[in-house]
Amino acid sequence: MLKIGDQAPAFSLQDDSGEKVQLKDFKGKTIVLYFYPKDMTPGCTQEACDFKSAHSKFRRKNSVILGVSKDSIEKHTQFRDKYGLPFKLLSDADGKACHAYGVWQEKSLYGRKFMGIVRSTFVIGPNGKIKQVFSKVKVTQHVDKVLKEI
């Protein structure tokens, strides 16, 4: 997994509207890049809605929120529209960004092991370097912790 001070890996992903989004598009802004397992699931919905509720606070701090999962563009569009999310959801269908950021890991549920996205958030400074890493995120009060770091 990446650590504070590392250069954030570049990415080029399609957003919930099918447009290409790249890390370099946000030069000069602080980026909150959060990886989550799956659209429409309880924890992921709560996290997205928490980021939605705090969206104006992030904007006032010259910050951009980007959510990333392996879900399709269509699934992201449904998720965005259902919950009125004001930020982009990026589709990492091939998992390249997940691997680059080190969030594709072995997980365990009810004794069954499988590979999946470990809920993680990276705060990337205007200079493209990692300012903060939140790994194995617990959704409750996570957004407040991220806001304090910006």
C-alpha atoms as a printed R data frame, in Angstrom:
    type eleno elety resid chain resno       x       y       z
1   ATOM     1    CA   MET     A     1   0.000   0.000   0.000
2   ATOM     2    CA   LEU     A     2   1.116   3.551  -0.645
3   ATOM     3    CA   LYS     A     3   2.317   5.725   2.200
4   ATOM     4    CA   ILE     A     4   2.454   9.416   3.041
5   ATOM     5    CA   GLY     A     5   4.903  11.270   0.806
6   ATOM     6    CA   ASP     A     6   4.650   8.824  -2.122
7   ATOM     7    CA   GLN     A     7   3.772  10.139  -5.549
8   ATOM     8    CA   ALA     A     8   0.145   9.225  -6.276
9   ATOM     9    CA   PRO     A     9  -0.027   6.744  -9.166
10  ATOM    10    CA   ALA     A    10  -1.496   8.226 -12.335
11  ATOM    11    CA   PHE     A    11  -4.773   6.799 -13.579
12  ATOM    12    CA   SER     A    12  -7.149   7.194 -16.485
13  ATOM    13    CA   LEU     A    13 -10.644   5.876 -15.718
14  ATOM    14    CA   GLN     A    14 -14.147   6.443 -17.036
15  ATOM    15    CA   ASP     A    15 -16.584   8.212 -14.753
16  ATOM    16    CA   ASP     A    16 -20.297   7.649 -14.204
17  ATOM    17    CA   SER     A    17 -21.015   9.642 -17.390
18  ATOM    18    CA   GLY     A    18 -18.558   7.700 -19.543
19  ATOM    19    CA   GLU     A    19 -16.024  10.549 -19.624
20  ATOM    20    CA   LYS     A    20 -12.317   9.912 -19.170
21  ATOM    21    CA   VAL     A    21 -10.944  11.202 -15.866
22  ATOM    22    CA   GLN     A    22  -7.244  11.410 -15.083
23  ATOM    23    CA   LEU     A    23  -5.371  12.307 -11.917
24  ATOM    24    CA   LYS     A    24  -3.636  15.153 -13.750
25  ATOM    25    CA   ASP     A    25  -7.039  16.768 -14.441
26  ATOM    26    CA   PHE     A    26  -7.061  17.966 -10.819
27  ATOM    27    CA   LYS     A    27  -3.599  19.519 -10.557
28  ATOM    28    CA   GLY     A    28  -3.572  22.273  -7.938
29  ATOM    29    CA   LYS     A    29  -6.464  20.752  -5.964
30  ATOM    30    CA   THR     A    30  -6.539  18.342  -3.053
31  ATOM    31    CA   ILE     A    31  -8.070  15.031  -4.118
32  ATOM    32    CA   VAL     A    32  -9.962  12.690  -1.832
33  ATOM    33    CA   LEU     A    33  -9.707   9.390  -3.689
34  ATOM    34    CA   TYR     A    34 -11.780   6.763  -1.963
35  ATOM    35    CA   PHE     A    35 -11.939   3.116  -2.977
36  ATOM    36    CA   TYR     A    36 -14.998   1.105  -2.014
37  ATOM    37    CA   PRO     A    37 -16.130  -2.470  -2.700
38  ATOM    38    CA   LYS     A    38 -19.511  -2.212  -4.433
39  ATOM    39    CA   ASP     A    39 -22.310   0.175  -5.410
40  ATOM    40    CA   MET     A    40 -25.677  -0.135  -3.662
41  ATOM    41    CA   THR     A    41 -24.386  -2.060  -0.631
42  ATOM    42    CA   PRO     A    42 -25.132  -0.717   2.876
43  ATOM    43    CA   GLY     A    43 -21.601   0.361   3.881
44  ATOM    44    CA   CYS     A    44 -20.744   1.803   0.488
45  ATOM    45    CA   THR     A    45 -24.047   3.668   0.313
46  ATOM    46    CA   GLN     A    46 -23.497   5.143   3.783
47  ATOM    47    CA   GLU     A    47 -19.952   6.228   2.887
48  ATOM    48    CA   ALA     A    48 -21.080   7.856  -0.377
49  ATOM    49    CA   CYS     A    49 -23.965   9.646   1.345
50  ATOM    50    CA   ASP     A    50 -21.624  10.872   4.094
51  ATOM    51    CA   PHE     A    51 -19.294  12.314   1.445
52  ATOM    52    CA   LYS     A    52 -22.358  13.858  -0.239
53  ATOM    53    CA   SER     A    53 -23.431  15.526   3.031
54  ATOM    54    CA   ALA     A    54 -19.960  17.026   3.494
55  ATOM    55    CA   HIS     A    55 -19.407  17.868  -0.186
56  ATOM    56    CA   SER     A    56 -19.699  21.649   0.249
57  ATOM    57    CA   LYS     A    57 -17.148  21.571   3.102
58  ATOM    58    CA   PHE     A    58 -14.664  19.756   0.855
59  ATOM    59    CA   ARG     A    59 -15.275  22.215  -1.992
60  ATOM    60    CA   ARG     A    60 -14.579  25.164   0.322
61  ATOM    61    CA   LYS     A    61 -11.203  23.555   1.021
62  ATOM    62    CA   ASN     A    62 -10.398  23.344  -2.730
63  ATOM    63    CA   SER     A    63 -10.890  19.568  -2.638
64  ATOM    64    CA   VAL     A    64 -12.363  17.112  -5.103
65  ATOM    65    CA   ILE     A    65 -13.962  13.818  -4.090
66  ATOM    66    CA   LEU     A    66 -13.614  10.810  -6.395
67  ATOM    67    CA   GLY     A    67 -15.081   7.390  -5.598
68  ATOM    68    CA   VAL     A    68 -13.579   4.283  -7.220
69  ATOM    69    CA   SER     A    69 -14.813   0.713  -7.479
70  ATOM    70    CA   LYS     A    70 -14.734  -2.054 -10.067
71  ATOM    71    CA   ASP     A    71 -18.432  -1.572 -10.834
72  ATOM    72    CA   SER     A    72 -19.502  -0.730 -14.402
73  ATOM    73    CA   ILE     A    73 -20.243   2.787 -15.631
74  ATOM    74    CA   GLU     A    74 -23.939   1.850 -15.827
75  ATOM    75    CA   LYS     A    75 -23.993   0.665 -12.202
76  ATOM    76    CA   HIS     A    76 -22.194   3.875 -11.127
77  ATOM    77    CA   THR     A    77 -24.766   5.977 -13.005
78  ATOM    78    CA   GLN     A    78 -27.633   4.209 -11.216
79  ATOM    79    CA   PHE     A    79 -25.893   4.651  -7.831
80  ATOM    80    CA   ARG     A    80 -25.160   8.341  -8.486
81  ATOM    81    CA   ASP     A    81 -28.714   9.057  -9.630
82  ATOM    82    CA   LYS     A    82 -30.438   7.095  -6.858
83  ATOM    83    CA   TYR     A    83 -28.569   8.975  -4.102
84  ATOM    84    CA   GLY     A    84 -27.960  12.308  -5.879
85  ATOM    85    CA   LEU     A    85 -24.192  12.072  -5.495
86  ATOM    86    CA   PRO     A    86 -22.507  15.372  -6.451
87  ATOM    87    CA   PHE     A    87 -19.074  13.861  -7.190
88  ATOM    88    CA   LYS     A    88 -17.672  11.498  -9.800
89  ATOM    89    CA   LEU     A    89 -17.660   7.730  -9.424
90  ATOM    90    CA   LEU     A    90 -14.874   6.096 -11.422
91  ATOM    91    CA   SER     A    91 -15.030   2.616 -12.923
92  ATOM    92    CA   ASP     A    92 -11.859   0.558 -12.482
93  ATOM    93    CA   ALA     A    93 -13.233  -2.529 -14.236
94  ATOM    94    CA   ASP     A    94  -9.781  -3.946 -15.029
95  ATOM    95    CA   GLY     A    95  -8.479  -3.228 -11.524
96  ATOM    96    CA   LYS     A    96  -5.351  -1.336 -12.604
97  ATOM    97    CA   ALA     A    97  -5.944   1.590 -10.229
98  ATOM    98    CA   CYS     A    98  -6.873  -0.800  -7.393
99  ATOM    99    CA   HIS     A    99  -3.560  -2.602  -7.879
100 ATOM   100    CA   ALA     A   100  -1.573   0.639  -8.232
101 ATOM   101    CA   TYR     A   101  -2.993   1.956  -4.948
102 ATOM   102    CA   GLY     A   102  -2.629  -1.417  -3.202
103 ATOM   103    CA   VAL     A   103  -6.299  -1.793  -2.267
104 ATOM   104    CA   TRP     A   104  -6.921  -5.100  -4.106
105 ATOM   105    CA   GLN     A   105  -6.225  -7.555  -1.323
106 ATOM   106    CA   GLU     A   106  -7.257 -10.868   0.129
107 ATOM   107    CA   LYS     A   107 -10.342 -10.545   2.299
108 ATOM   108    CA   SER     A   108 -12.198 -12.994   4.491
109 ATOM   109    CA   LEU     A   109 -15.916 -13.331   5.185
110 ATOM   110    CA   TYR     A   110 -17.406 -16.143   7.233
111 ATOM   111    CA   GLY     A   111 -14.201 -18.127   6.832
112 ATOM   112    CA   ARG     A   112 -14.198 -17.799   3.046
113 ATOM   113    CA   LYS     A   113 -11.170 -16.070   1.508
114 ATOM   114    CA   PHE     A   114 -11.456 -14.011  -1.669
115 ATOM   115    CA   MET     A   115  -9.870 -11.038  -3.419
116 ATOM   116    CA   GLY     A   116 -11.575  -7.671  -3.233
117 ATOM   117    CA   ILE     A   117 -11.250  -3.951  -2.638
118 ATOM   118    CA   VAL     A   118 -10.278  -3.045   0.912
119 ATOM   119    CA   ARG     A   119 -12.153   0.175   1.710
120 ATOM   120    CA   SER     A   120  -9.422   2.848   1.646
121 ATOM   121    CA   THR     A   121  -9.112   6.609   1.194
122 ATOM   122    CA   PHE     A   122  -6.133   8.571  -0.072
123 ATOM   123    CA   VAL     A   123  -5.780  12.321   0.355
124 ATOM   124    CA   ILE     A   124  -3.612  13.568  -2.496
125 ATOM   125    CA   GLY     A   125  -2.113  17.036  -2.213
126 ATOM   126    CA   PRO     A   126  -2.083  19.683  -4.963
127 ATOM   127    CA   ASN     A   127   1.484  18.560  -5.757
128 ATOM   128    CA   GLY     A   128   0.349  14.984  -6.530
129 ATOM   129    CA   LYS     A   129   1.847  13.462  -3.383
130 ATOM   130    CA   ILE     A   130  -0.036  11.343  -0.858
131 ATOM   131    CA   LYS     A   131  -0.866  13.489   2.206
132 ATOM   132    CA   GLN     A   132  -2.815  10.873   4.162
133 ATOM   133    CA   VAL     A   133  -3.821   7.219   3.899
134 ATOM   134    CA   PHE     A   134  -6.855   5.659   5.553
135 ATOM   135    CA   SER     A   135  -6.765   1.869   5.207
136 ATOM   136    CA   LYS     A   136  -9.398  -0.688   6.220
137 ATOM   137    CA   VAL     A   137 -11.811   2.179   6.726
138 ATOM   138    CA   LYS     A   138 -14.733   1.923   9.113
139 ATOM   139    CA   VAL     A   139 -17.516   4.011   7.594
140 ATOM   140    CA   THR     A   140 -18.754   5.617  10.824
141 ATOM   141    CA   GLN     A   141 -17.206   9.103  11.215
142 ATOM   142    CA   HIS     A   142 -14.739   8.426   8.396
143 ATOM   143    CA   VAL     A   143 -15.671  11.523   6.418
144 ATOM   144    CA   ASP     A   144 -15.125  13.729   9.478
145 ATOM   145    CA   LYS     A   145 -11.623  12.264   9.880
146 ATOM   146    CA   VAL     A   146 -10.844  12.960   6.222
147 ATOM   147    CA   LEU     A   147 -12.071  16.559   6.524
148 ATOM   148    CA   LYS     A   148  -9.739  17.143   9.491
149 ATOM   149    CA   GLU     A   149  -6.752  16.077   7.349
150 ATOM   150    CA   ILE     A   150  -7.408  18.617   4.608
